[in-house]
């Protein structure tokens, strides 16, 4: 089974970062969105993996937003929407990095 990257969503995962389950804050802002499951496993593609290893949060947020925009998933957000997305990703990645994720092969 091919796993997608849990960060940028559009690339195939090549590694996984593991933390304790249930410690990440939800970024769900719309009740119509599916509920996120925090199983403690964060799949990562070749592009996101080094940023997670380096704990390069700002670069990881920028990469994820860029991939979302290029894919059409985030075509033209307002400045307020973009700021909210970046804020929520920053909050989630801060919690992830504070949990000291351990890299493992998929």
N, C-alpha and C positions, 0 to 999 in steps of 0.2 A: 504494500500500500504506500503510495506517495503521500508524504506529509508536506503541507504548506508551512511557510515561515509564519510564526505567530506575531512577528513584528511588522513586516511589510506585506504579508499575506499573499503576494503574487509570485513568489519564488519558491522553489523546492528546498525543503529543509535538509541540511547536511549535518547538523548537530543539535543537541538539546541542552538547555541549561535547567538545572533542577534546584528548586527551593522547597521549603515546607508548604504544604497545601493551605489554601484559604487565607493567606495574609495580604494579598494585593487588593487595593481599593478598586471598586468597579468604576469604569468610565461610561457606564450606561447613562445616557442623558435623555433617552426617549423610551417611554414605556412600550412602544411597538418593537423596539430592538430585542433580539433574543438575549436571554440571561447568559452572562459569561460564566464559564466553569473554570475555577482556579484549581487545577489538578496538580499544580506545582511544577509542571513541565512546560518549558518555553522553547519550542522548536525555532531554529535559526538557520537562515540561508547563508551562503558564502559572503554576501554583501553586508548583512547585519551582524554576523558572528564576531568579526574583529571589533566592531563598535561596542558590543556587549562585553567582550573580554577586556577592552580598555576602559570600560565604564564611561564611554564618551556619550553621555546622555544628550547633549545638545545636537551632536552630529547624528545620533540615532533618530531623534525626533525629526530633524531636517530630512533625513533619508526617507523615513516612513511617509512624511507629508509629500515629498517629491514623488515617490512611487505611487501614492494614492492619486495625486493630481494627474500624472502621466497615464494612469490606467483608466481615467474617467470616473473613478469612484468618488473623487472630490473635484468636480470640474471647475467651478468658479465660486468658492466660498466668499462670503462677505468678510471684511477684516475682523469683525467680531466673532464670526464662526471659526475662522482660522485661528484666532487667538484662543478660543475655547478648546479647540482640538489640540493645539500645542500644549496648553495648560494641563489638560487631562492626560495626555501621553507623558508629559514631564512628571506628573504626580505618580503615575503608574510605574514608570521606569525608575524613579527615585526609590519607591518601595521595593522594586525588584533588586536593585543594586544594594540597598541596605540589607536585604536578605542574604547577600553573599552567594549568588548562584554558582553552582558547580557544573562545569561543562562535561558532557558525556557524549559518546557516539549515539547515533539514532539506532 
